[in-house]
Amino acid sequence: MASGTSARRRMRRLLEQPDFGAALAEIRQLPPGQALKHLQAGLAAGQPKTKWRAVSALGAVIAGLSQDDLEAARDFLRRLLWCLNEECGASPWGVAEALGEILANSPELAPEYASLLLSYIQPEGHNFLDWEPLLAGALWGVGRLCEARPGLMRDKGATESLLTLLKHDSALVRGTAAWALGNLGVDQEAADALDGLSRDQAELDLWRGGELQRVTVAGLAREALVKNN
């Protein structure tokens, strides 16, 4: 028990230390099973920076694991996915974000799981996460995967799903969808929809560039348009 507690505390210290690059290098040296267990626990951290660093570290650790033991990486993904099942009872916080980061870093896994990640933001589907905080997390995960593998996500139909969510009542959802769409690439239909948000001054927090940024829906929509011009 003591060793488990010590390992959890060590992981928390690593996630909170100022030099996250050095911390990440140390995390990657840990036995994968130990690292993944305690990083998953970090997804539910009350401090946003700790949670987002756990997301980033999970992407890095699984990327390495998938090179050595692809089935073990798949097994961890299946356990994460189970956390988004209503019957599970485990914490779903940060899970969809971690899935997006993992797939963005793992070319072996992305084609297998991209459609499943997308299913969490598709209102017509059985997996749709209709609670705003979880939906926004899934949108961030989709947007991260769009950033890393836009061709794959276009082929999977991400554009249509993101366009639908640009009309959502929640600024957090609208803005994150606009950011994700900008990562994917903007066609004329998407450009028209984003232009319709160019005066939406509602604010939200978005994790990017290693920090939580306060932004507006309008700003994200304009960025998406400029990025693709």
HELIX and SHEET records of a PDB file:
HELIX    1   1 ALA A    2  GLU A   16  1                                  15    
HELIX    2   2 PHE A   20  ILE A   27  1                                   8    
HELIX    3   3 PRO A   32  GLY A   42  1                                  11    
HELIX    4   4 PRO A   48  ASP A   68  1                                  21    
HELIX    5   5 LEU A   70  TRP A   82  1                                  13    
HELIX    6   6 VAL A   95  ASN A  105  1                                  11    
HELIX    7   7 ALA A  110  SER A  119  1                                  10    
HELIX    8   8 GLU A  132  ALA A  148  1                                  17    
HELIX    9   9 PRO A  150  ASP A  155  1                                   6    
HELIX   10  10 ALA A  158  LEU A  165  1                                   8    
HELIX   11  11 ALA A  171  LEU A  184  1                                  14    
HELIX   12  12 GLN A  188  ASP A  195  1                                   8    
HELIX   13  13 VAL A  217  LYS A  227  1                                  11    
SHEET    1   A 2 GLU A 203  ARG A 208  0                                        
SHEET    2   A 2 GLU A 211  THR A 216 -1                                        
END                                                                             
